[in-house]
Amino acid sequence: MTEGPTAKYQAIRIKTVANDESITNIETKSKLARVDLKKLIGKKIEDVETFGKNIVIIVGDYAIRLHLMMYGSIHIYSLSEKLAKPESQVRLFIQLETKKIVVYNAPIVEIDYKGKVIRNLVSSLGPDPLRKDWNPQKAIKLILKHKNRKIGDVLLDQGVIAGIGNILRNEILFRAGVHPDRLVKDLSILEVERIVSFSKELSEEFFERRMRHERIKPMLMVYNRYNKPCFICGTPIKFYRQQPNGRKTFVCEHCQK
């Protein structure tokens, strides 16, 4: 599952490649293309933003929203290069003057008016730790609204904090010393503040590693470390699938209360 830091990294790749070039061709198989694609031909990619896990390519008055989810990927080719994957997997094809941007297997490719796309994202998503308008106080308030939910489940809710995926939520809760199964109503305000603080800190570290083309494994203290000793206390890391989300959950039951 693509998390916010990876989406931001991909957005920067696209923006760098666009390099003031005009779109010479664009194709998609998506049913969410709500404008005539011919209107985008001849225009330039003016910006590429992220809202949580969503990548938004700005083309004049229009926007292309991508959500890669689990299996989506973005490849960039020169004009002469052949596609690395079958055409049946292509969800979006953008040809520029010297490059081709190809999106494979992305479940969501939405093309619509820019204002509409951005309004919908802003209204449905919580604060994003990687955006300039990150608002930690709003994130705290949104978490506290879900008093009868497990904090491990709340952190996966994109309407609370945008961009947090399963890797990050495991690592955030470990750093904060909070067990994923704790109900929000049982958390102290200090614990919630720590969770929000680590949401930003770890999102930024994840993103910086992606930008340096480094693996994220060195920053992982619990994720995928089942039965290995906790780096802090030596207790074996426990693994289970948390309900109701069914996601892989890793916890040190000594350090996380």
N, C-alpha and C positions, 0 to 999 in steps of 0.2 A: 504494500500500500504506500503510495507516494505521500510523504508528509510535507508540511509547509516549507522547510528548508530546501528540499529537493525541487519543489515547484519553483521556488525563487531562483535557484541555480539554473533550472531549465529556461526560465524567463530571460535571464541575463544572456544565456547562450543565444537565444533567438534574437534578442535585441542587438547583440554584437554582430551577428551574421547579417542582419537586415542592412546595416551600414548605409542607410540613405538610398537603398535600391528600390526601384518600383516593382510592384507585383505584375508579372506578365501572364500568369495563369493561376487559377485556383480551382480546386475540385474537392468535393466531400461527399461521403455516402450518408451523412447524418440527416435525420429527419428534423433536426433542430435548426437547420439553415432556413431562417425566416426572411431573408432578403435575397434579391437577385445577385448572385455572385459576380456577375459582370460589372456591377457597380464598384467592386473592389479592384478590378484590373486597372492598372495605370497609377494606382495610389501607392503611397509608401507606408511601411509600418512605422508609425510615429512613436510608439512606446509599447512596452510590455510590462504589465504589472502583475502582482499576485495578491489574491485575497484568500488567505489560508492556503488550501490545497489547489485552488483554482488559478490557472494562468489565463490572463486576459491580454490579447493582442489588439492594440488600438490601430485601426486603419481609417483615418478620416472620421466620419460620423458613425462608423461601424466598429464592432468589436467581435472578436472570435474568442470564445471561452472554452478552455480545455480543462478536463479533469482526467488525469491519467489513471487514477485508482490503482488497482493491483498490477495490471499487465500492460498498461499503456507505455509507450516510449516515443522519444523524439529523435529522429536522425537527420543529419544535415549532410548534403552531398554537393559536389560540384555538378555542373550541368551535364558533364559527360559520364558521370558515374552511374552504374546500374543500381537499382534498389536492392538492399540486402535481404529483404523479406518479400514474400509473395504479395502481389497487388491486392489479393483478397483481404489482407490485413491492414491496408491503408485506409485510415479514416479521414485524413486531411492531407492535401497536397498543395503546397504553395511554391510556385516557381518565381524566383526573383531574377535579376539580370545575370547574376553569376552563380547563384546557389539554388538548391532545392531544399525546402523544409518539409519533411514527411513525418506525419504522426501515425503511429501504428497502434491498433487495438485500444484506443482511448474510448471508454464508454460514453463520454460526453464531449461532443463538439457542437457548440451552440454559436450561431452567427446571427447577430441582430444589431439593432441600433445601440450605440455605445451607452447612451444614457440609461436605457432600459436594462441592459446587462448589469451595469454597475449598481444601479439602484436596487435591483433584486439581490445582489450579493451583499451590499451594505445592510439591507434590512433583515437578511436571514442569518448573517454570520456574527459571531462575537468578535472582540478585539483580536488583532493579529500581532503577535510579539515581534514580527519582522517588518511591520509597517511603521512609518514615521508617526502615524496617529495612534500608536499603541497606548492603551489606557488601562493601567493596572487596577485602578480603583473600580472601573466598570467591570473588569474581569472578576474582581472579588465579589461585587454585588451580584453578578450573574451566577457565580458558583453558589452563593448563599441562598438564592431563590430555590435551589433544588434540594431542600433540606432532607427529604425522605429518600434520596437516591444515594447509592454508593459513590464515593469520590472517584474511584477507578472508572466508573461508568460515565460520570459527569465530564471527566476530562476528554472523553472521546466525542462529546457533543460539540459539533462545530458552531452551534449557536451560543456556546459559552466562551470558548477560546478557539479561534480559528487556526488550523494548521497543525494541531496536536494529533499525532497518530499513535499507534500502539507502542512503538519503540520509545518515543518521547514520554508518553504517560507513565510507562514503567520506570523510566529513569528519573523523572520528576518526583514521583512519589517516594522513591528510594532516597533521593537527596533530601527530601523534606521530612523523612522519617515517619511517613504516614502509610498505614496499611490500606490497600486498595478497597477493602470491604467496609471501611468505616463509613457510616452515614454522614452526610454533610452536616446535619444538625448536631452531631456529636463532636465536630471539629472546633477547636478554638480559633479565634480570629488570627492569632499568630501563625497557626498551622496553615490556614488559608492563604495568608500573606506569603508564607514561604513557598507554597505551591505555585502561586502566581509569579513570584520572583524567579524561581527555577524554570518556569515555563519560558521566560524570556532568555535567561542565561543559557539554557541547554539548546534552545532553538537557534540562538546565535552561534554557539559552538558547532552544532551540526552543520549549519549553513557554511561557516568558515572552512570546515573540513572539506565540504563538497567543492567549494571554490578552489581549494588547494589540491584537489584531486586525491585527497587522503581518505583512507578507510575510517569509518566511524567506530570500529570495534574498540579502539583504545579508550573511548569515552563511555563505553557500556559497562556498568557496574553490576547490573542484574539481568538485563535482557539476554535470553538464550544462554544463561549460565546455570541451568538446572543442575542441582546437586553439587555444584562447585562451591567452595567456601566463600563466604561473604568477605569482601576486601577489608571490611571494618572489624568484624567480630569473629569471623571464621565459621559461623553457622552455615550449614548447607542451604543454598538457595532453593526455595520451594517453587514448583510449577503447578499451575492449574488453569482451567478456563473459567474466567469469571462470568457469572450470570448477572444480568440477562444478556450481555453483549456477546458472550461466547469467545472472547478474545484471549490470546495467550497472555498469561499473567505470571510474573516472576516477583518473588518477595522474600526478603529476609525477615522472618517472623521475630527475630530478636531486636533488630534495629528499627523495624517499622511497626508502630503501635497503633 
